[in-house]
Structures are given as C-alpha cells and as structure tokens.
Amino acid sequence: MQWTDEGIVLSVKPHGETAAIAELFTRGQGRHLGLVHGGRSRKLRPVLQMGNHVDATWKARLADQLGHVQVELRRGYAAPAMDDALTLAGLSSLCALARLLPERDPHPGLFEVALFVLSYLDEPEVWPALMVRWELALLDELGFGLDLSTCAASGASDDLVYVSPKSGRAVSAAAGEEYKDRLLRLPAFLAKKRQAGVTTDGDVVAGLLLTQHFIEARVLRPREEAMPTARLRLHELMQRRVDQAVAPAPASMQP
C-alpha cells in the first residue's frame, strides 16, 4: 500500500530514540498517522512542526497498519507564528480541532479552507474571521452544520442577528427580541445576506463564541472531551484585543 499527498502537520510524538509518529491532515487521505524515520533529527525536526504544509508519501504492507511516511516541506507556518501569541494560538487551535475528524476519512474541502486560513496568518486583521468560517465548515463536515440562511421562526432571510443555541438555526431581530438573552449573537460577516462593511474584532469574538458553543455541545461533550487549550487561548486573546481597543487612555495621555 502506498499513497502520496499533501498535508498539514497536526501533531508529532517521539517514538524510540530517533523516530517520530506524525499526524497529518491530508487532502485526499484525511487525518492520517505514520512513522517517520529520523523524525527527531536536526534535518526533519523543523519540517515536522505543527501547522507546516508538507508533501507526504506513506507506505505500509497492509492498509490498516501504521505505516511509514516520508515528508518534505512545502511551506513552513510554524516558525513565523512563534513571534506572535495570537497567531500561534490560531495555528495551534486549527490543528487541535482538525484532530476531531475521523481518522482516514477524506475532507478535501475542509483541507482547502484550512490552507486558505494558513496562507493569511501574516495578516492579523484577516485570518481570525477566516478561522471562524473554518470552524463552521468543520461543524458541517462532522455532520453538525448550522443553518444561517433563514429565520427559524418566520422563514425570513433578512435581518438575521441571532442563532438558537438548541437548533443551530438563525433568528431574525424581530422574532428573537423577546428571547434575545437566551440566543447567541450572529455576527454580520456570517449572515447569508451580509451587508458590506468592516468585520470588527468584536464580530470575530461573537463568531468564536458561536462556533465554540456548538463544538462543545455537539462534538466534545458526547465524547467527554474538553475544548482544546489552544482554542480557549485564541478566544481569550481576541477578547483581550477587543477590551484594549475600547479601554480609556491613561490620564497622562488624555488631552
């Protein structure tokens, strides 16, 4: 058995003295593990970093074996991310959540979106909103997609500003007014009929809270698992960025 594919490094565990077991999210083979000979060597260690885009060739005698995998770097995302806490949290969060996918189950569309998010990691005003969209796509791939196209109560497709935490369906401002304290906020950039405008950090935080609710409720709790630490860190840092933007200037700096 053999295949060659491109993939994103999700995790790496040492194996023996020099080898490593790499977990990859590949375009055509899904989430796949393989033993990398010399994976802990000076040559391969920089390649086998979480979030890096690699070419991989996997070989095994039987399809259900762990097999051996050879990797070559296509583009390194891990090293640049180390310079910024928010970017590192985003990269780590994407890799941690991708591990929720079933092993060896292809999700080429989600893989493509993941690469798209990674390609914008050097633009901090862009990628956080893309990350929210990737998490929505992840929920969809896992069979728990949200319906944000029409209002669950009225069927209207305009003025959708809430999401029901139970059904995962959008709710209009009018229909949700009475229950707004129990509904999740739907940021404008996720609405099907979105209005042109700038996506704020506050919108991103609302999006992260939205996806976090459904990832926890529909994916993690049934598995008796907790939200990955990196994902919690991502939300914390984005919320901190929002708080800092609205904080009053120190008295010494005020006119």
GIQUI-V104632 format. One record per residue. N is the residue number from 1. PHI is phi in degrees with one decimal (NA if undefined). PSI is psi in degrees with one decimal (999 if undefined). Layout:
[[N:PHI:PSI] [N:PHI:PSI]]
This chain:
[[1:NA:136.6] [2:-157.8:143.2] [3:-148.1:156.1] [4:-126.8:132.0] [5:-156.3:167.4] [6:-97.7:151.7] [7:-154.9:169.8] [8:-113.3:129.7] [9:-71.6:121.0] [10:-96.2:-40.0] [11:-161.7:159.6] [12:-140.8:130.5] [13:-122.7:136.5] [14:-64.8:146.4] [15:-140.3:115.1] [16:68.5:-152.7] [17:-84.1:-35.1] [18:-128.2:-16.6] [19:-88.9:172.5] [20:-148.5:152.1] [21:-103.3:116.3] [22:-100.3:137.4] [23:-109.7:120.3] [24:-118.3:147.9] [25:-105.4:103.8] [26:-101.4:157.9] [27:-64.5:-49.2] [28:-103.9:-14.9] [29:-111.0:-3.2] [30:75.3:-155.0] [31:-77.7:121.7] [32:-141.5:140.9] [33:-107.2:156.3] [34:-164.7:152.5] [35:-85.7:128.4] [36:-107.8:111.3] [37:-67.7:131.9] [38:70.6:20.6] [39:-64.6:-18.5] [40:-101.5:10.4] [41:-76.0:165.5] [42:-63.0:-29.2] [43:-74.5:-43.9] [44:-93.5:-18.8] [45:-58.1:-42.7] [46:-67.0:-25.1] [47:-75.4:-42.9] [48:-86.7:59.0] [49:-111.8:140.0] [50:-52.3:128.8] [51:94.3:-11.6] [52:-69.4:145.2] [53:-94.0:122.2] [54:-132.4:160.7] [55:-97.3:134.6] [56:-131.0:140.0] [57:-123.9:119.5] [58:-109.7:137.8] [59:-136.6:142.3] [60:-160.2:156.7] [61:-72.0:-38.7] [62:-123.4:150.6] [63:-63.1:-32.0] [64:-89.9:6.5] [65:-83.7:161.4] [66:-60.4:-45.5] [67:76.4:174.0] [68:-114.7:144.1] [69:-131.2:137.0] [70:-107.9:138.2] [71:-128.7:146.5] [72:-132.9:140.2] [73:-74.9:130.7] [74:-95.3:-54.2] [75:-150.3:131.0] [76:-92.8:121.6] [77:-106.6:-19.4] [78:-67.9:-48.9] [79:-60.0:-48.9] [80:-62.8:-32.7] [81:-67.0:-23.4] [82:-63.8:-19.9] [83:-83.0:-7.8] [84:-140.1:125.4] [85:-62.4:-40.5] [86:-67.6:-44.4] [87:-62.8:-41.9] [88:-62.9:-40.2] [89:-64.6:-39.7] [90:-65.7:-45.5] [91:-61.3:-46.8] [92:-65.4:-37.5] [93:-65.5:-45.4] [94:-58.8:-45.1] [95:-66.2:-39.8] [96:-66.7:-41.7] [97:-72.1:-31.1] [98:-63.4:-23.2] [99:-72.1:-7.0] [100:-77.1:-14.7] [101:-69.2:146.6] [102:-61.1:143.6] [103:-66.6:136.5] [104:61.8:30.2] [105:-113.5:109.4] [106:-66.5:139.1] [107:-139.1:69.2] [108:-61.4:-34.9] [109:-64.9:-44.7] [110:-65.7:-37.4] [111:-60.9:-42.3] [112:-64.0:-40.7] [113:-65.7:-38.5] [114:-61.1:-44.3] [115:-62.9:-36.2] [116:-63.5:-44.1] [117:-61.4:-47.5] [118:-60.3:-35.7] [119:-66.6:-16.0] [120:-107.1:12.1] [121:-62.7:-19.1] [122:-88.1:6.7] [123:-122.8:87.5] [124:-64.5:-15.2] [125:-87.8:-4.4] [126:-113.6:-51.1] [127:-65.9:-30.6] [128:-59.5:-38.9] [129:-67.6:-36.6] [130:-64.5:-34.5] [131:-62.7:-41.1] [132:-60.7:-43.9] [133:-63.4:-37.2] [134:-64.3:-39.6] [135:-65.9:-36.4] [136:-63.3:-41.2] [137:-64.7:-37.4] [138:-61.0:-46.1] [139:-58.6:-41.0] [140:-64.3:-43.7] [141:-65.5:-29.5] [142:-84.0:-1.8] [143:91.8:15.4] [144:-125.8:39.0] [145:-64.0:149.5] [146:-93.7:151.0] [147:-106.4:100.2] [148:-108.0:19.7] [149:-89.6:-37.1] [150:-140.3:161.5] [151:-71.5:131.9] [152:-64.4:-27.6] [153:-90.7:-42.8] [154:-110.8:-16.7] [155:82.2:-2.1] [156:-70.0:153.3] [157:-111.7:4.6] [158:-106.4:154.7] [159:56.0:43.5] [160:-84.4:115.9] [161:-129.0:-6.6] [162:-129.9:166.4] [163:-135.8:134.2] [164:-71.0:125.2] [165:-68.4:-13.9] [166:-93.5:-52.6] [167:-87.2:-23.3] [168:75.3:20.2] [169:-106.7:151.9] [170:-70.7:155.9] [171:-136.7:135.8] [172:-75.4:164.5] [173:-60.7:-42.8] [174:-67.3:-46.4] [175:-70.0:-27.6] [176:-98.0:-1.0] [177:-54.9:-44.9] [178:-69.4:-25.1] [179:-116.7:16.5] [180:-59.9:-27.2] [181:-70.3:-17.2] [182:-106.1:2.4] [183:-105.4:158.1] [184:-90.8:147.2] [185:-77.0:135.8] [186:-103.5:106.5] [187:-65.6:150.0] [188:-58.4:-33.7] [189:-70.9:-10.2] [190:-101.4:-11.9] [191:-69.5:144.8] [192:-63.1:-41.9] [193:-103.7:64.2] [194:-71.7:147.6] [195:-88.9:144.7] [196:-61.8:138.8] [197:164.1:175.5] [198:-83.9:135.6] [199:-84.8:119.5] [200:-89.0:166.4] [201:-62.4:-34.5] [202:-62.4:-37.5] [203:-63.2:-42.1] [204:-63.5:-43.2] [205:-60.9:-42.6] [206:-61.5:-39.8] [207:-65.2:-40.5] [208:-65.1:-39.3] [209:-65.2:-37.3] [210:-63.4:-53.6] [211:-67.2:-36.4] [212:-60.0:-42.1] [213:-57.0:-47.3] [214:-79.3:-30.4] [215:-64.4:-43.0] [216:-68.0:-48.0] [217:-70.7:-39.3] [218:-102.6:-21.0] [219:-113.7:-53.3] [220:-78.6:-46.8] [221:-61.0:-43.5] [222:-60.1:-26.0] [223:-91.7:-2.2] [224:57.9:45.7] [225:-120.3:160.2] [226:-105.8:159.1] [227:-60.4:132.5] [228:-54.3:140.9] [229:-56.1:-39.0] [230:-62.5:-37.2] [231:-69.1:-39.6] [232:-63.9:-38.3] [233:-64.9:-39.5] [234:-60.2:-46.6] [235:-63.5:-42.1] [236:-60.1:-44.6] [237:-70.8:-36.5] [238:-66.9:-40.4] [239:-64.5:-37.4] [240:-64.1:-38.3] [241:-65.1:-37.4] [242:-65.8:-46.2] [243:-62.6:-39.5] [244:-67.9:-31.6] [245:-70.3:-30.1] [246:-101.2:-5.8] [247:-66.8:140.1] [248:-67.8:148.3] [249:-67.4:149.2] [250:-56.1:152.2] [251:-56.9:-34.8] [252:-68.0:-20.0] [253:-99.8:-9.5] [254:-80.7:146.2] [255:-67.6:999]]
